[in-house]
Amino acid sequence: MRIFLVLICSLALALAASGAQEQKKEKKPAPKKATAPAAHVSQPKGKAVGRSAETGKAAGAGKPTGVGKSTGAGGQLGVGKPTKVAKPAGKGKDKQPGAGSGEAYYKPPGGAKGVATGKPAKAGKVTGAGKPAQAATATTAGKLTATGQAKGKPFKAQHFNLPTKAPPTKVAAVNFQQGRHIQGSQNWQGSKYTVFRNYSSQWHDRNWWRGRYNRVVFVYGGWYAWNSGYWIPAWGYAPNAYYAYDGPIYGYNGLPPDQVTANVQSALQQQGYYHGEVDGLLGPLTRAAVADYQRDHGLYTTSTIDQPTLQSLGIA
């Protein structure tokens, strides 16, 4: 009986030990299998390298491969990351366009900055300074009248004390030419220029002039006849007569030709055209100033005293 109990106990102990061993085997973790080394993946040309299976980082620490190397301003940083555009130096930089928008940063001429969209730039509006000057309008003397002639600001006529009893010595006299016409007068249109188109130098004696013109005056060594609102030189009226200009001179308010000329000189002085002496002589310096004024005010360049010029000056 005792032997039977011993056997039963031994068997029980053996079963208990075996069960504990089995339980210990079940709890023991399975041994790790050795992982195969990662296979080398070849990179396609011209494309960025993807993330590595081992570390999750871009191959080459974010640097592009030799084949896919970017030539732009900023380096290629990896897949899905756009190339950075270099910012222009200077103040007031515009915000650069986003990547993938198809827009390139553009700095137009003249310092303006913006984004180039492929559309041609619109031309700017022409300012008031870019408008062409109108040669046919009076810009300083006054407004145009209904007839198209410039009407200047009123100029108060003056009486000048002039040494008109003796021939002048500062301005050379013109020579007489029989039948001489005024050069260019055929192009001066309008009734106010008729006297210039029809003028012809004539030599006649005193009786001839007196018989045709009821008013003849003596000025600066020469004689002038009143002809339909203009003074003309009376060639031959007296021997050795002096004339600074051979042609009609417009008259107004009954003033003789020397006073008309002196007032024109004074008016041109005030506007900066004439810089000589107010002497009442229609010499080369005065005629040049008259011509400059006429060109600047859209008048025919007669280089002499005519009615449209006096109206533009505000004298008549």
C-alpha positions in Angstrom: 0.0 0.0 0.0 2.8 2.3 0.8 4.5 1.5 -2.4 1.3 2.3 -4.3 1.0 5.7 -2.6 4.6 6.5 -3.4 4.1 5.6 -7.1 0.9 7.7 -7.2 2.8 10.7 -5.6 5.7 10.3 -8.0 3.4 10.2 -11.0 1.6 13.2 -9.7 4.8 15.1 -9.3 6.0 14.0 -12.7 2.7 15.2 -14.3 2.9 18.5 -12.4 6.5 19.0 -13.5 5.6 18.2 -17.1 2.7 20.6 -17.1 4.8 23.4 -15.7 7.4 22.8 -18.3 4.8 22.9 -21.1 3.4 26.1 -19.6 6.9 27.6 -19.6 7.4 26.7 -23.2 4.2 28.4 -24.2 5.2 31.7 -22.5 8.6 31.7 -24.1 8.6 34.2 -27.1 9.4 32.9 -30.5 13.0 33.8 -31.7 13.3 36.7 -34.0 14.0 36.0 -37.6 16.9 37.8 -39.3 15.6 40.4 -41.7 17.0 40.5 -45.2 19.0 43.6 -46.1 17.0 46.3 -48.0 17.4 46.0 -51.7 19.0 49.0 -53.5 16.4 50.9 -55.5 17.7 52.6 -58.7 16.6 56.1 -59.1 14.9 57.2 -62.4 16.7 60.1 -64.2 15.4 63.6 -63.7 13.1 62.8 -60.8 13.4 63.3 -57.1 14.2 60.3 -54.9 11.3 58.9 -52.8 11.5 58.2 -49.1 13.7 55.3 -47.9 12.0 52.1 -46.5 14.6 52.0 -43.7 14.5 55.5 -42.2 11.6 57.3 -43.9 14.0 60.2 -44.9 14.6 61.4 -48.5 17.6 59.7 -50.0 20.8 61.7 -49.9 19.4 63.9 -47.0 17.0 65.8 -49.2 19.7 66.5 -51.9 18.8 65.9 -55.5 20.7 63.2 -57.4 23.3 64.2 -60.0 20.9 63.6 -62.9 17.8 65.4 -61.5 19.8 68.4 -60.3 17.8 71.6 -60.5 19.2 74.5 -62.4 17.0 77.1 -60.8 17.7 79.6 -58.0 16.8 77.3 -55.1 17.8 73.6 -54.8 15.3 70.8 -55.2 14.3 69.6 -51.7 12.4 66.4 -52.4 9.3 64.9 -53.7 6.3 67.2 -53.8 8.3 70.3 -52.7 8.4 73.2 -55.2 11.6 74.9 -56.2 12.0 78.1 -54.4 12.3 81.3 -56.5 15.0 83.7 -55.5 13.7 86.9 -54.1 14.8 90.2 -55.8 16.8 92.6 -53.7 15.5 96.0 -52.7 12.6 97.5 -50.7 9.0 97.0 -51.5 9.3 93.5 -52.9 6.1 91.9 -54.1 4.9 88.6 -52.8 6.1 85.8 -55.0 3.5 83.6 -56.7 2.9 80.1 -55.3 4.5 77.0 -56.8 2.6 75.2 -59.5 0.6 78.3 -60.6 2.5 78.6 -63.8 3.4 82.2 -63.0 6.9 83.6 -63.0 8.1 86.5 -61.0 8.6 89.5 -63.3 10.1 92.9 -62.8 8.9 95.3 -65.6 11.0 98.2 -66.8 11.0 101.4 -64.8 11.1 99.7 -61.4 7.5 98.4 -61.2 7.2 94.8 -59.9 4.5 92.3 -60.4 3.7 88.8 -61.7 4.0 87.9 -65.4 0.9 86.2 -66.6 1.8 85.9 -70.2 -0.5 88.8 -71.2 1.1 91.8 -72.9 1.4 94.8 -70.6 -1.2 97.5 -71.3 0.2 100.9 -72.4 -0.2 103.6 -69.8 -2.4 106.6 -70.4 -0.9 109.6 -72.0 -0.7 112.4 -69.5 -1.4 116.0 -70.3 2.3 116.6 -71.1 2.2 113.9 -73.8 -0.4 115.7 -75.9 0.9 117.3 -79.1 1.2 121.0 -79.1 -1.3 122.9 -81.2 0.5 125.2 -83.4 -2.6 126.9 -84.7 -3.9 128.3 -81.4 -2.7 131.2 -79.3 -1.5 129.9 -76.0 -0.4 133.1 -74.3 -1.9 136.1 -76.0 -5.6 135.1 -75.6 -8.5 133.1 -76.9 -9.4 132.5 -80.5 -12.2 134.6 -81.9 -15.0 133.3 -84.0 -13.0 134.0 -87.2 -10.2 131.8 -86.0 -7.8 134.7 -85.3 -6.2 135.1 -81.9 -7.5 137.9 -79.8 -5.1 139.0 -77.1 -5.5 140.9 -73.9 -6.1 144.6 -74.5 -2.9 146.6 -74.8 -3.1 150.3 -74.1 -1.5 152.2 -76.9 1.1 154.8 -76.0 2.6 157.8 -77.6 6.4 157.6 -77.8 8.8 160.5 -78.3 10.8 159.4 -81.3 13.4 161.4 -83.3 11.6 160.9 -86.5 12.7 164.1 -88.2 16.1 162.8 -89.2 17.1 159.5 -91.0 18.3 156.9 -88.5 21.9 155.6 -88.6 21.5 152.4 -86.6 19.4 150.6 -89.2 20.4 150.4 -92.8 18.0 151.5 -95.4 16.5 149.1 -97.9 17.0 149.5 -101.6 14.3 150.2 -104.1 13.4 147.4 -106.6 10.8 148.3 -109.3 7.8 146.0 -109.2 9.0 144.0 -106.2 6.5 141.7 -104.6 6.5 140.4 -101.0 8.0 136.9 -101.0 5.6 134.2 -99.8 2.5 136.6 -99.8 0.8 134.4 -102.4 0.3 131.8 -99.7 -1.3 134.2 -97.2 -5.1 133.6 -97.5 -7.9 135.9 -96.4 -9.0 139.5 -97.0 -6.7 140.8 -94.3 -3.7 139.8 -96.3 -5.0 141.1 -99.7 -2.8 144.3 -99.4 0.3 142.1 -99.1 -0.6 139.9 -102.0 -1.2 143.0 -104.2 1.7 145.1 -103.1 4.3 146.1 -105.7 7.0 148.7 -105.3 6.3 151.7 -107.4 8.4 154.8 -108.1 6.4 158.0 -108.7 6.9 161.7 -108.2 5.2 163.8 -105.5 2.3 164.9 -107.7 1.4 161.3 -108.6 1.3 160.3 -104.9 -0.7 163.4 -103.9 -3.2 162.9 -106.7 -4.0 159.3 -105.6 -3.7 159.4 -101.8 -5.2 162.1 -99.6 -2.8 161.5 -96.7 1.0 161.3 -97.0 3.2 161.6 -93.8 6.9 162.1 -93.3 8.6 159.7 -90.9 12.3 159.0 -90.3 13.5 160.5 -93.6 10.8 158.8 -95.7 7.3 159.5 -97.0 4.3 157.1 -96.4 0.9 157.1 -98.1 -2.3 155.9 -96.4 -3.7 153.1 -98.5 -7.0 151.4 -97.2 -5.8 150.9 -93.6 -2.1 150.4 -94.4 0.9 152.7 -94.7 3.0 152.1 -97.8 6.3 153.7 -98.7 5.9 156.5 -101.3 9.0 155.7 -103.4 10.0 158.8 -105.5 8.0 161.2 -103.4 11.3 162.9 -102.4 14.9 162.2 -103.4 17.2 160.3 -101.0 14.2 159.1 -98.9 14.9 156.5 -96.2 12.9 153.3 -95.6 13.7 150.6 -93.1 11.2 148.2 -94.7 9.6 148.0 -98.1 6.0 146.9 -97.6 2.7 147.7 -96.0 2.4 148.5 -92.3 -1.0 148.2 -90.7 -2.3 151.4 -89.1 -4.9 152.0 -86.4 -6.4 154.9 -84.5 -4.9 157.3 -87.0 -1.3 156.6 -85.7 1.6 157.2 -88.1 3.8 154.1 -89.0 6.5 155.0 -86.5 4.0 155.1 -83.5 2.4 151.8 -84.7 5.8 150.2 -84.8 6.8 151.5 -81.4 3.7 150.1 -79.8 4.3 146.7 -81.3 7.9 146.8 -80.1 6.6 147.6 -76.6 4.0 144.8 -76.6 6.6 142.3 -77.8 9.0 143.4 -75.1 6.4 142.7 -72.5 6.0 139.1 -73.8 9.8 138.5 -74.1 10.1 138.5 -77.9 11.8 141.9 -78.5 14.9 142.9 -76.7 16.0 146.0 -78.6 15.2 149.7 -78.3 11.7 151.0 -78.8 12.6 153.3 -81.7 9.6 153.0 -84.1 11.8 151.4 -86.8 10.7 148.2 -88.5 14.2 147.0 -88.9 15.7 143.4 -89.0 15.6 143.0 -85.2 12.0 144.0 -84.9 10.9 142.0 -87.9 12.6 138.9 -86.5 10.7 139.4 -83.2 7.4 139.8 -85.0 8.1 136.6 -87.0 8.8 134.6 -83.8 5.6 135.8 -82.3 3.6 134.9 -85.4 5.0 131.4 -85.5 4.2 130.8 -81.9 0.7 132.0 -82.2 -0.4 130.2 -85.4 -0.3 133.3 -87.7 1.1 133.7 -91.1 4.8 134.6 -90.8 4.7 137.9 -92.6 7.6 139.3 -90.5 5.8 142.7 -90.5 2.9 144.5 -88.8 -0.4 143.2 -90.1 -3.9 143.3 -88.7 -4.1 139.7 -87.4 -0.8 140.2 -85.5 -2.1 143.5 -83.9 -5.3 141.7 -82.9 -3.4 138.9 -81.3 -1.3 141.4 -79.4 -4.4 143.1 -78.2 -3.5 146.4 -79.8 -6.2 146.6 -82.5 
